[in-house]
């Protein structure tokens, strides 16, 4: 092992695009470096910049880092020529000292992520930055090139196996979600896409007419200020999750700020929906947070008397109702549902008794599919953990990659995880 500083074998590349016509690349903690068009849909894949002129050039084999998100692991070795934002850093790997595949695995290990996080500067975690001068001054231990190549071969092979298993779990989750949306659609809008052939007793109405007119659909506090140890609870868009709508999970604001937004306070049985950023999550307000307020990232929907909150939640979640809202949110720098659109979206309203029956059936289906998804996600997370531990052990010399493979250690570990998941 030889300890080398990054500046001695990974100098920064400072080439810039003259016209910005090269392939735009994306960097993530999840997948490393990929063409942006492969990761996002057509609209999201486009850069918000008017011109890509002056973007940083990347060549296949370069190490690319989003130094604003290095603490999260947003970096990797690129397999593509292209360009990235000027806010990213690009480093050229010298093949005389390092195998690019080994460097990819080594630097994306949990151990190096911790090192990069510790070397970043910033007051709070979300503001941490690992600037090029700090990165280049760091050092790692490098085995000789033959050993690096052997470790890279081993990890390429073993992680590919694990990744295939993870992909199967991800497909199961996707199929489960597709099944849920199909069931949801058939239940809350049996005549979709026709509004003219709704079942007897059903009506086509705008959402605003199903809400308490004294407590209209609205968002809440625009500037809630810093989180307080005590004070009124506030629900942000990211809080609209089953496990987050509880006092110990919510931020708090001051009495003075909250008092200016009395009209957006929540009551038990209200619905809250995320309307900015990650839109569409919707939950029923539990009794333990009654009296909490909202931020501008979430909206309150207070069902009027005679309208089932459980049914209305499922109704808004149904693709036929939600997709018109979602389509209007595209194209903005930050996706968001407009309150005007939310109030005016059409929903198919059945009689009260049918609302209750639909909600009862969907609660059972949702619970069943949720248990299945949770089990599959837990299994995938165990595979992720094993993958991460294997990479760290291999690149730091904690295991002999030759004897590990000869003894079938990966198979044993995967079998053990499978057995534990089915226990």
Buried (B, 14 or more C-beta within 10 A) or exposed (E): EEEBEBBEBBBBBEEEBEEBEBEBBBBBBEEBBBBBBEBEEEEBBEEEEEEBEBBBBBEEBBBBBBBBBBBBBBBBBBBBBBBBBEEBBBBBBEEEBBBBBBBBBBBBBEBBBEBBBEBBEEEEEEEBBBBBEBBBEBBBEBBEBEBBBBBBBBBEEBBEEBEEBBEEBEEBBEEBEEEBBEBBBEBBBBEBEEEEEBEEEBEEEBBBBBBBEEBBBBBBBEEBBEEBEEBBBBBBBBBBEEEBBEEEEBBBBBEEBBEEBEEBBBBEBBBBBBBBEEBBBBBBBBEEBBEBBBBBBBBBBBBEEEBBBBBBBBBBBBBBBBEEBEEBBEEEEEBBBEBEBBBBBEBBBBBEEBBBBBBEEBEEBBEEBEEBBEBBBEBBEBBBEBBBBBBBBBBBEEBEBEEBBEEEBBEEBBEEBBEEEEE
